[in-house]
Amino acid sequence: MDSPFVNVVLFSVFWTIQIFVTKLGFLEGAEIIPFSVQSVIFVISPGRL
């Protein structure tokens, strides 16, 4: 699980999910600033996976 390929794939999948969820949030009417702040806090929080 420590190969560079696996790391890149996991990184790409994680950001794909983040972008998808963000897009769904905006489509449902989320305000840009609060939703962006919430997304950033989720991304930088330790132990997210």
PENOR-V361487 format. One record per residue. N is the residue number from 0. RES is the residue in three letters. NEAR is the number of other ideal C-beta (glycine too) atoms within 12 Angstrom. Layout:
# PENOR-V361487
N:RES:NEAR, N:RES:NEAR
This chain:
# PENOR-V361487
0:MET:8, 1:ASP:7, 2:SER:9, 3:PRO:10, 4:PHE:11, 5:VAL:12, 6:ASN:13, 7:VAL:12, 8:VAL:14, 9:LEU:17, 10:PHE:16, 11:SER:14, 12:VAL:15, 13:PHE:18, 14:TRP:16, 15:THR:14, 16:ILE:19, 17:GLN:23, 18:ILE:16, 19:PHE:15, 20:VAL:20, 21:THR:23, 22:LYS:15, 23:LEU:15, 24:GLY:20, 25:PHE:18, 26:LEU:11, 27:GLU:11, 28:GLY:10, 29:ALA:18, 30:GLU:12, 31:ILE:13, 32:ILE:11, 33:PRO:14, 34:PHE:22, 35:SER:17, 36:VAL:15, 37:GLN:19, 38:SER:26, 39:VAL:14, 40:ILE:13, 41:PHE:20, 42:VAL:20, 43:ILE:12, 44:SER:11, 45:PRO:8, 46:GLY:6, 47:ARG:12, 48:LEU:11
